[in-house]
């Protein structure tokens, strides 16, 4: 009766969960932090950066795929309608940066599926890496397309992504601390 879930189905659930969570957090960011925007899509507080990191740490490649799908919806229909190149580049930078941090953390720290070996220090390093990777990829694209005044935008995006990642990660940590601990079977 309790048959194990197939790997395909589990990956599908992780992709769909990432799409839902990231989509909800993007909406929440628009509702609560829109006035904290420096430029469209670059804010002093950007909590979707936190779900990008959280979903890739929890779900790996499936999380990155979910971020791509959610990002495409947001970029094509809300942030940059009519600008397919900008929407695609922003979506790719937003998903690849956190995934690269995940791959590096997995190799360096031997991440377990439960993330139990992800200490507070390692979590902070992952947040810093993610807050650096995504803005760097975005601004490389901006530079290649002749955008001026890159340093202020990069700094605001770095600060916003770091703040958003820390808000989401420590909120998740607080929620997990409220849950009852699993009982050991004797």
N, C-alpha and C positions, 0 to 999 in steps of 0.2 A: 504494500500500500504506500509506503514512503519510499518511492523510487528516487534515486539521486537525479539531480537536474543535469542535463547534458551540457557539455562545455559551450556549445553554440548558444543554447538557451541562456546559460549564465552570463555569457558575454553580451547577449542581447539585453538582458535585464540591467547589466551595468551601464551599457550605452544609454538605454532609455532613462535610467535613474540619473545619470549625469546630465542628459538633456533637460530633464525636469528640474533638477536642483539648480543647475547653472542658469536656466531660463528664469526661474523664480528669483534668484539672487540678482540677475540683471535688472529685472523689473523693480525689485526693492532698491537697488542702487539708484535707478532713475527717480523713484519716489522720494528717497531720503537724502540723496547726495548730489542731485542735479545742479544745485547752486554752488557746489564745490568744484565745478568743472573749470579747467583752465582753457581747454579747447574741446570741441566735440570729441568724446571718447577718451579724453585725457583729463582725469580728475585728481584732486588732492587726496581723495579717498575713493578707492575703486574696489569694492568688496568682491566683484566677480573674479578678481585675481586670486582671492582666497579659495574660491570653489575650483578654479583651474588647478591649483596646487593640490587641494584636498582630493579631488576626483582622480587625478593622475597618481597620487600616492596610494590611494585605496584600490583603484581599478586598473592602473597601468595603461596598456594600449587601448583597452575598451574605454577608459575615461578620456583619453585623447581623442578618440573617434567621436565620442559624445560631445566633447567640447567643439570639435570641428562642425558638427551638425548644428548645435545650438548657436555657435558663432556665425555660421552662414545665414541662418534665419535672422539673427539680430542685425548683422551688417548689411545684408541685401535688402531687408525690408524696413529697417529703422534708421540705423546710423548713416549709411551711405547708399540710399536707393539711387539707381541710375549710374553708379560708378562701380562696375563689376570688378575692375582691377584693384581699386582701393579696398573694396569689401573682401575680396579674396586674399589680398596680402595681409590685411588686418586679422582675418580669421586664422590664417596659417601661422602668423607670428604669435597669436594668442594661444594657440594649441601646441605648437612645436616647442616654445620656450619652457613651459612646465613639464612637458614630456622629456625634454633633454635633462632637466633637473632630476626628474624621477629616475632616468637611466643612470645618471652619474651617482645618485644616492643609492640606488640598488647595487651598483658595482662596488662603491666605496664602503657602504655600511651593511651590505647583505640584507636589505629590507625583507622582512617577513610579511606575509599576507595580513597578519594582525597588526602590523606596525609597532609591536611591543618593544622592539629594539630601537625605535626612533625617539631618542632622548630629547629633552627640552632644547639642548644646545644644537643637536642635529636638526631638529624641527626649525629652529631659528635660522640655521645655515641654509636649509631648503627654501625658507621664505625669502631670504636675501638673494639666493641664486635665482629664484623665480622672478623676484622684483627687478633683477638685473637682466635676465635673459629675454623676457618678452619686450621690454622697452628697447633693448639693444636691437633686437630683430626688427621691430617697428621702425626705429630710427635709421637703421641701415637702408631699409626700403625708402624712407623719406629722403635720405641723402642721395640715393641713386636716381631719384626723380626730381632733384633740384630744389627741394624745399630748403628754405633759409631758416635761420634762428633755431637750430636743432637742440642746442644745449638746454635752454629753458624747458622745452617740451619734454626732453629726456629726463631731466631732474624731477619735474612734476609727476611724470608717469612712474618713475622709480619710487618716489615717495608715496604716491597713491596706491601703487601695487603692493608695496611693503605694508602700508597701513591696512589695506583691505585683506591681505593674506593673514596678518596678525589678528585682525578682528575675527575673521572666519575660523581660523585654527584654534584660537583660545576660546571662542564661543563653543565650538565643537568639543573641545577638551572639557569645558565646564559642564556641558550637557551630558557627556559620557560619565563625568564624575557623579552626577545625580542619579544615574541608573543603578539598579541593584547589581551587585557583583554576582557572576554566575556561581552556582553552588557546585562544589566538587562532588563527584560521584564516588562513593566508597566501595 
